[in-house]
Amino acid sequence: MATQPDTPPNRIDPQSPPEAPPQPAEPEPMHPDETPPLPPDFDEPGIGPEEEPTPL
């Protein structure tokens, strides 16, 4: 049996950095919390965006 080298060429060295680092395929979409606040509901005047209508 032939003696194999300690590090065969087909072995990947865990200490060596990957050839191509993983990159996001495309930029992330705008997060929901970044969307502009919705305008107040004109159907029910008197109820502001911070107030919630009382359940019937």
PyMOL Python script that loads the backbone (N, CA, C, O; Angstrom):
from pymol import cmd

cmd.read_pdbstr("""\
ATOM      1  N   MET A   1       0.849  -1.205   0.000  1.00  0.00           N
ATOM      2  CA  MET A   1       0.000   0.000   0.000  1.00  0.00           C
ATOM      3  C   MET A   1       0.884   1.255   0.000  1.00  0.00           C
ATOM      4  O   MET A   1       1.831   1.350   0.781  1.00  0.00           O
ATOM      5  N   ALA A   2       0.581   2.187  -0.853  1.00  0.00           N
ATOM      6  CA  ALA A   2       1.400   3.401  -0.934  1.00  0.00           C
ATOM      7  C   ALA A   2       1.030   4.332   0.212  1.00  0.00           C
ATOM      8  O   ALA A   2      -0.133   4.460   0.595  1.00  0.00           O
ATOM      9  N   THR A   3       2.057   4.973   0.739  1.00  0.00           N
ATOM     10  CA  THR A   3       1.787   5.910   1.848  1.00  0.00           C
ATOM     11  C   THR A   3       1.190   7.198   1.296  1.00  0.00           C
ATOM     12  O   THR A   3       1.759   7.837   0.411  1.00  0.00           O
ATOM     13  N   GLN A   4       0.023   7.566   1.841  1.00  0.00           N
ATOM     14  CA  GLN A   4      -0.641   8.783   1.358  1.00  0.00           C
ATOM     15  C   GLN A   4      -0.134   9.999   2.143  1.00  0.00           C
ATOM     16  O   GLN A   4       0.168   9.877   3.330  1.00  0.00           O
ATOM     17  N   PRO A   5      -0.036  11.163   1.503  1.00  0.00           N
ATOM     18  CA  PRO A   5       0.408  12.374   2.209  1.00  0.00           C
ATOM     19  C   PRO A   5      -0.597  12.777   3.286  1.00  0.00           C
ATOM     20  O   PRO A   5      -1.766  12.394   3.230  1.00  0.00           O
ATOM     21  N   ASP A   6      -0.136  13.546   4.258  1.00  0.00           N
ATOM     22  CA  ASP A   6      -1.028  13.946   5.357  1.00  0.00           C
ATOM     23  C   ASP A   6      -2.194  14.783   4.834  1.00  0.00           C
ATOM     24  O   ASP A   6      -3.312  14.686   5.340  1.00  0.00           O
ATOM     25  N   THR A   7      -1.929  15.598   3.827  1.00  0.00           N
ATOM     26  CA  THR A   7      -2.994  16.453   3.281  1.00  0.00           C
ATOM     27  C   THR A   7      -3.105  16.222   1.783  1.00  0.00           C
ATOM     28  O   THR A   7      -2.401  16.867   1.007  1.00  0.00           O
ATOM     29  N   PRO A   8      -3.973  15.317   1.363  1.00  0.00           N
ATOM     30  CA  PRO A   8      -4.167  15.079  -0.070  1.00  0.00           C
ATOM     31  C   PRO A   8      -4.717  16.334  -0.742  1.00  0.00           C
ATOM     32  O   PRO A   8      -5.396  17.126  -0.087  1.00  0.00           O
ATOM     33  N   PRO A   9      -4.443  16.536  -2.029  1.00  0.00           N
ATOM     34  CA  PRO A   9      -4.877  17.758  -2.718  1.00  0.00           C
ATOM     35  C   PRO A   9      -6.396  17.905  -2.780  1.00  0.00           C
ATOM     36  O   PRO A   9      -6.909  19.020  -2.880  1.00  0.00           O
ATOM     37  N   ASN A  10      -7.116  16.782  -2.720  1.00  0.00           N
ATOM     38  CA  ASN A  10      -8.576  16.870  -2.828  1.00  0.00           C
ATOM     39  C   ASN A  10      -9.227  17.146  -1.472  1.00  0.00           C
ATOM     40  O   ASN A  10     -10.450  17.253  -1.384  1.00  0.00           O
ATOM     41  N   ARG A  11      -8.418  17.262  -0.417  1.00  0.00           N
ATOM     42  CA  ARG A  11      -8.974  17.527   0.914  1.00  0.00           C
ATOM     43  C   ARG A  11      -9.091  19.039   1.122  1.00  0.00           C
ATOM     44  O   ARG A  11      -8.210  19.804   0.731  1.00  0.00           O
ATOM     45  N   ILE A  12     -10.197  19.450   1.745  1.00  0.00           N
ATOM     46  CA  ILE A  12     -10.406  20.882   2.001  1.00  0.00           C
ATOM     47  C   ILE A  12      -9.897  21.203   3.405  1.00  0.00           C
ATOM     48  O   ILE A  12     -10.316  20.587   4.385  1.00  0.00           O
ATOM     49  N   ASP A  13      -8.993  22.169   3.488  1.00  0.00           N
ATOM     50  CA  ASP A  13      -8.430  22.542   4.784  1.00  0.00           C
ATOM     51  C   ASP A  13      -9.452  23.395   5.536  1.00  0.00           C
ATOM     52  O   ASP A  13      -9.850  24.450   5.041  1.00  0.00           O
ATOM     53  N   PRO A  14      -9.886  22.959   6.725  1.00  0.00           N
ATOM     54  CA  PRO A  14     -10.902  23.723   7.465  1.00  0.00           C
ATOM     55  C   PRO A  14     -10.403  25.119   7.852  1.00  0.00           C
ATOM     56  O   PRO A  14     -11.207  26.028   8.059  1.00  0.00           O
ATOM     57  N   GLN A  15      -9.082  25.292   7.949  1.00  0.00           N
ATOM     58  CA  GLN A  15      -8.543  26.592   8.359  1.00  0.00           C
ATOM     59  C   GLN A  15      -8.504  27.571   7.189  1.00  0.00           C
ATOM     60  O   GLN A  15      -8.459  28.784   7.397  1.00  0.00           O
ATOM     61  N   SER A  16      -8.522  27.053   5.962  1.00  0.00           N
ATOM     62  CA  SER A  16      -8.450  27.951   4.806  1.00  0.00           C
ATOM     63  C   SER A  16      -9.831  28.562   4.545  1.00  0.00           C
ATOM     64  O   SER A  16     -10.840  27.862   4.639  1.00  0.00           O
ATOM     65  N   PRO A  17      -9.886  29.845   4.221  1.00  0.00           N
ATOM     66  CA  PRO A  17     -11.183  30.488   3.954  1.00  0.00           C
ATOM     67  C   PRO A  17     -11.794  29.934   2.675  1.00  0.00           C
ATOM     68  O   PRO A  17     -11.060  29.495   1.789  1.00  0.00           O
ATOM     69  N   PRO A  18     -13.108  29.941   2.557  1.00  0.00           N
ATOM     70  CA  PRO A  18     -13.761  29.420   1.342  1.00  0.00           C
ATOM     71  C   PRO A  18     -13.392  30.267   0.135  1.00  0.00           C
ATOM     72  O   PRO A  18     -13.086  31.451   0.269  1.00  0.00           O
ATOM     73  N   GLU A  19     -13.422  29.659  -1.042  1.00  0.00           N
ATOM     74  CA  GLU A  19     -13.040  30.394  -2.255  1.00  0.00           C
ATOM     75  C   GLU A  19     -14.023  31.539  -2.521  1.00  0.00           C
ATOM     76  O   GLU A  19     -13.616  32.651  -2.856  1.00  0.00           O
ATOM     77  N   ALA A  20     -15.319  31.254  -2.369  1.00  0.00           N
ATOM     78  CA  ALA A  20     -16.327  32.295  -2.583  1.00  0.00           C
ATOM     79  C   ALA A  20     -17.192  32.410  -1.329  1.00  0.00           C
ATOM     80  O   ALA A  20     -17.982  31.511  -1.038  1.00  0.00           O
ATOM     81  N   PRO A  21     -17.051  33.496  -0.591  1.00  0.00           N
ATOM     82  CA  PRO A  21     -17.865  33.654   0.622  1.00  0.00           C
ATOM     83  C   PRO A  21     -19.343  33.757   0.265  1.00  0.00           C
ATOM     84  O   PRO A  21     -19.685  34.327  -0.771  1.00  0.00           O
ATOM     85  N   PRO A  22     -20.221  33.218   1.098  1.00  0.00           N
ATOM     86  CA  PRO A  22     -21.661  33.257   0.789  1.00  0.00           C
ATOM     87  C   PRO A  22     -22.169  34.690   0.774  1.00  0.00           C
ATOM     88  O   PRO A  22     -21.917  35.449   1.711  1.00  0.00           O
ATOM     89  N   GLN A  23     -22.878  35.064  -0.277  1.00  0.00           N
ATOM     90  CA  GLN A  23     -23.439  36.415  -0.374  1.00  0.00           C
ATOM     91  C   GLN A  23     -24.938  36.312  -0.618  1.00  0.00           C
ATOM     92  O   GLN A  23     -25.399  35.382  -1.279  1.00  0.00           O
ATOM     93  N   PRO A  24     -25.706  37.271  -0.082  1.00  0.00           N
ATOM     94  CA  PRO A  24     -27.165  37.226  -0.298  1.00  0.00           C
ATOM     95  C   PRO A  24     -27.494  37.327  -1.781  1.00  0.00           C
ATOM     96  O   PRO A  24     -26.887  38.124  -2.498  1.00  0.00           O
ATOM     97  N   ALA A  25     -28.440  36.536  -2.242  1.00  0.00           N
ATOM     98  CA  ALA A  25     -28.788  36.527  -3.665  1.00  0.00           C
ATOM     99  C   ALA A  25     -29.281  37.907  -4.096  1.00  0.00           C
ATOM    100  O   ALA A  25     -28.912  38.406  -5.159  1.00  0.00           O
ATOM    101  N   GLU A  26     -30.121  38.516  -3.256  1.00  0.00           N
ATOM    102  CA  GLU A  26     -30.641  39.846  -3.593  1.00  0.00           C
ATOM    103  C   GLU A  26     -30.884  40.618  -2.297  1.00  0.00           C
ATOM    104  O   GLU A  26     -31.080  39.996  -1.252  1.00  0.00           O
ATOM    105  N   PRO A  27     -30.876  41.942  -2.330  1.00  0.00           N
ATOM    106  CA  PRO A  27     -31.083  42.729  -1.103  1.00  0.00           C
ATOM    107  C   PRO A  27     -32.438  42.426  -0.483  1.00  0.00           C
ATOM    108  O   PRO A  27     -33.405  42.144  -1.190  1.00  0.00           O
ATOM    109  N   GLU A  28     -32.503  42.485   0.844  1.00  0.00           N
ATOM    110  CA  GLU A  28     -33.748  42.171   1.531  1.00  0.00           C
ATOM    111  C   GLU A  28     -34.790  43.253   1.244  1.00  0.00           C
ATOM    112  O   GLU A  28     -34.443  44.428   1.121  1.00  0.00           O
ATOM    113  N   PRO A  29     -36.056  42.868   1.136  1.00  0.00           N
ATOM    114  CA  PRO A  29     -37.111  43.863   0.889  1.00  0.00           C
ATOM    115  C   PRO A  29     -37.299  44.772   2.101  1.00  0.00           C
ATOM    116  O   PRO A  29     -36.815  44.467   3.191  1.00  0.00           O
ATOM    117  N   MET A  30     -37.988  45.868   1.914  1.00  0.00           N
ATOM    118  CA  MET A  30     -38.215  46.802   3.022  1.00  0.00           C
ATOM    119  C   MET A  30     -38.976  46.099   4.146  1.00  0.00           C
ATOM    120  O   MET A  30     -39.986  45.436   3.908  1.00  0.00           O
ATOM    121  N   HIS A  31     -38.474  46.255   5.373  1.00  0.00           N
ATOM    122  CA  HIS A  31     -39.112  45.595   6.512  1.00  0.00           C
ATOM    123  C   HIS A  31     -40.483  46.229   6.775  1.00  0.00           C
ATOM    124  O   HIS A  31     -40.695  47.406   6.483  1.00  0.00           O
ATOM    125  N   PRO A  32     -41.404  45.443   7.326  1.00  0.00           N
ATOM    126  CA  PRO A  32     -42.754  45.974   7.607  1.00  0.00           C
ATOM    127  C   PRO A  32     -42.709  47.196   8.520  1.00  0.00           C
ATOM    128  O   PRO A  32     -43.511  48.116   8.363  1.00  0.00           O
ATOM    129  N   ASP A  33     -41.764  47.211   9.485  1.00  0.00           N
ATOM    130  CA  ASP A  33     -41.727  48.318  10.441  1.00  0.00           C
ATOM    131  C   ASP A  33     -41.207  49.593   9.779  1.00  0.00           C
ATOM    132  O   ASP A  33     -41.298  50.673  10.363  1.00  0.00           O
ATOM    133  N   GLU A  34     -40.662  49.479   8.560  1.00  0.00           N
ATOM    134  CA  GLU A  34     -40.138  50.659   7.877  1.00  0.00           C
ATOM    135  C   GLU A  34     -41.199  51.303   6.979  1.00  0.00           C
ATOM    136  O   GLU A  34     -40.972  52.371   6.411  1.00  0.00           O
ATOM    137  N   THR A  35     -42.361  50.647   6.855  1.00  0.00           N
ATOM    138  CA  THR A  35     -43.412  51.198   5.996  1.00  0.00           C
ATOM    139  C   THR A  35     -44.005  52.441   6.668  1.00  0.00           C
ATOM    140  O   THR A  35     -44.103  52.486   7.894  1.00  0.00           O
ATOM    141  N   PRO A  36     -44.397  53.433   5.893  1.00  0.00           N
ATOM    142  CA  PRO A  36     -44.977  54.657   6.478  1.00  0.00           C
ATOM    143  C   PRO A  36     -46.280  54.332   7.189  1.00  0.00           C
ATOM    144  O   PRO A  36     -46.988  53.406   6.793  1.00  0.00           O
ATOM    145  N   PRO A  37     -46.608  55.089   8.243  1.00  0.00           N
ATOM    146  CA  PRO A  37     -47.847  54.806   8.995  1.00  0.00           C
ATOM    147  C   PRO A  37     -49.072  55.040   8.121  1.00  0.00           C
ATOM    148  O   PRO A  37     -49.070  55.921   7.261  1.00  0.00           O
ATOM    149  N   LEU A  38     -50.108  54.255   8.342  1.00  0.00           N
ATOM    150  CA  LEU A  38     -51.326  54.396   7.541  1.00  0.00           C
ATOM    151  C   LEU A  38     -52.065  55.667   7.953  1.00  0.00           C
ATOM    152  O   LEU A  38     -52.036  56.039   9.126  1.00  0.00           O
ATOM    153  N   PRO A  39     -52.724  56.337   7.015  1.00  0.00           N
ATOM    154  CA  PRO A  39     -53.493  57.552   7.352  1.00  0.00           C
ATOM    155  C   PRO A  39     -54.684  57.178   8.227  1.00  0.00           C
ATOM    156  O   PRO A  39     -55.144  56.037   8.193  1.00  0.00           O
ATOM    157  N   PRO A  40     -55.190  58.136   9.014  1.00  0.00           N
ATOM    158  CA  PRO A  40     -56.340  57.829   9.887  1.00  0.00           C
ATOM    159  C   PRO A  40     -57.556  57.432   9.063  1.00  0.00           C
ATOM    160  O   PRO A  40     -57.704  57.856   7.917  1.00  0.00           O
ATOM    161  N   ASP A  41     -58.426  56.617   9.651  1.00  0.00           N
ATOM    162  CA  ASP A  41     -59.615  56.159   8.930  1.00  0.00           C
ATOM    163  C   ASP A  41     -60.649  57.281   8.889  1.00  0.00           C
ATOM    164  O   ASP A  41     -61.150  57.711   9.928  1.00  0.00           O
ATOM    165  N   PHE A  42     -60.965  57.752   7.679  1.00  0.00           N
ATOM    166  CA  PHE A  42     -61.890  58.880   7.558  1.00  0.00           C
ATOM    167  C   PHE A  42     -63.339  58.419   7.736  1.00  0.00           C
ATOM    168  O   PHE A  42     -64.236  59.234   7.947  1.00  0.00           O
ATOM    169  N   ASP A  43     -63.558  57.095   7.648  1.00  0.00           N
ATOM    170  CA  ASP A  43     -64.926  56.594   7.791  1.00  0.00           C
ATOM    171  C   ASP A  43     -65.414  56.781   9.226  1.00  0.00           C
ATOM    172  O   ASP A  43     -66.613  56.930   9.461  1.00  0.00           O
ATOM    173  N   GLU A  44     -64.481  56.773  10.191  1.00  0.00           N
ATOM    174  CA  GLU A  44     -64.863  56.929  11.592  1.00  0.00           C
ATOM    175  C   GLU A  44     -64.119  58.121  12.182  1.00  0.00           C
ATOM    176  O   GLU A  44     -63.066  57.942  12.794  1.00  0.00           O
ATOM    177  N   PRO A  45     -64.642  59.332  12.012  1.00  0.00           N
ATOM    178  CA  PRO A  45     -63.973  60.516  12.556  1.00  0.00           C
ATOM    179  C   PRO A  45     -63.944  60.472  14.074  1.00  0.00           C
ATOM    180  O   PRO A  45     -64.862  59.944  14.701  1.00  0.00           O
ATOM    181  N   GLY A  46     -62.894  61.024  14.666  1.00  0.00           N
ATOM    182  CA  GLY A  46     -62.793  61.024  16.121  1.00  0.00           C
ATOM    183  C   GLY A  46     -61.867  59.922  16.602  1.00  0.00           C
ATOM    184  O   GLY A  46     -61.364  59.991  17.723  1.00  0.00           O
ATOM    185  N   ILE A  47     -61.631  58.908  15.784  1.00  0.00           N
ATOM    186  CA  ILE A  47     -60.727  57.826  16.176  1.00  0.00           C
ATOM    187  C   ILE A  47     -59.369  58.085  15.538  1.00  0.00           C
ATOM    188  O   ILE A  47     -59.226  58.033  14.317  1.00  0.00           O
ATOM    189  N   GLY A  48     -58.379  58.362  16.371  1.00  0.00           N
ATOM    190  CA  GLY A  48     -57.044  58.658  15.858  1.00  0.00           C
ATOM    191  C   GLY A  48     -56.286  57.377  15.565  1.00  0.00           C
ATOM    192  O   GLY A  48     -56.755  56.287  15.891  1.00  0.00           O
ATOM    193  N   PRO A  49     -55.110  57.504  14.946  1.00  0.00           N
ATOM    194  CA  PRO A  49     -54.298  56.323  14.602  1.00  0.00           C
ATOM    195  C   PRO A  49     -53.809  55.586  15.848  1.00  0.00           C
ATOM    196  O   PRO A  49     -53.529  54.388  15.799  1.00  0.00           O
ATOM    197  N   GLU A  50     -53.707  56.321  16.982  1.00  0.00           N
ATOM    198  CA  GLU A  50     -53.211  55.688  18.207  1.00  0.00           C
ATOM    199  C   GLU A  50     -54.351  55.053  18.994  1.00  0.00           C
ATOM    200  O   GLU A  50     -54.117  54.216  19.866  1.00  0.00           O
ATOM    201  N   GLU A  51     -55.600  55.454  18.683  1.00  0.00           N
ATOM    202  CA  GLU A  51     -56.743  54.917  19.419  1.00  0.00           C
ATOM    203  C   GLU A  51     -57.354  53.747  18.656  1.00  0.00           C
ATOM    204  O   GLU A  51     -57.363  53.724  17.425  1.00  0.00           O
ATOM    205  N   GLU A  52     -57.862  52.781  19.408  1.00  0.00           N
ATOM    206  CA  GLU A  52     -58.495  51.627  18.763  1.00  0.00           C
ATOM    207  C   GLU A  52     -60.006  51.706  18.970  1.00  0.00           C
ATOM    208  O   GLU A  52     -60.458  52.039  20.066  1.00  0.00           O
ATOM    209  N   PRO A  53     -60.790  51.408  17.940  1.00  0.00           N
ATOM    210  CA  PRO A  53     -62.254  51.454  18.095  1.00  0.00           C
ATOM    211  C   PRO A  53     -62.725  50.398  19.088  1.00  0.00           C
ATOM    212  O   PRO A  53     -62.216  49.277  19.101  1.00  0.00           O
ATOM    213  N   THR A  54     -63.700  50.763  19.923  1.00  0.00           N
ATOM    214  CA  THR A  54     -64.194  49.806  20.914  1.00  0.00           C
ATOM    215  C   THR A  54     -65.014  48.737  20.208  1.00  0.00           C
ATOM    216  O   THR A  54     -65.861  49.057  19.374  1.00  0.00           O
ATOM    217  N   PRO A  55     -64.770  47.470  20.532  1.00  0.00           N
ATOM    218  CA  PRO A  55     -65.533  46.383  19.882  1.00  0.00           C
ATOM    219  C   PRO A  55     -66.996  46.461  20.257  1.00  0.00           C
ATOM    220  O   PRO A  55     -67.332  46.766  21.401  1.00  0.00           O
ATOM    221  N   LEU A  56     -67.869  46.186  19.301  1.00  0.00           N
ATOM    222  CA  LEU A  56     -69.302  46.247  19.578  1.00  0.00           C
ATOM    223  C   LEU A  56     -69.731  45.044  20.390  1.00  0.00           C
ATOM    224  O   LEU A  56     -70.908  44.913  20.725  1.00  0.00           O
TER     225      LEU A  56
END
""", "prot")
cmd.dss("prot")
cmd.show_as("cartoon", "prot")
cmd.util.cbc("prot")
cmd.orient("prot")
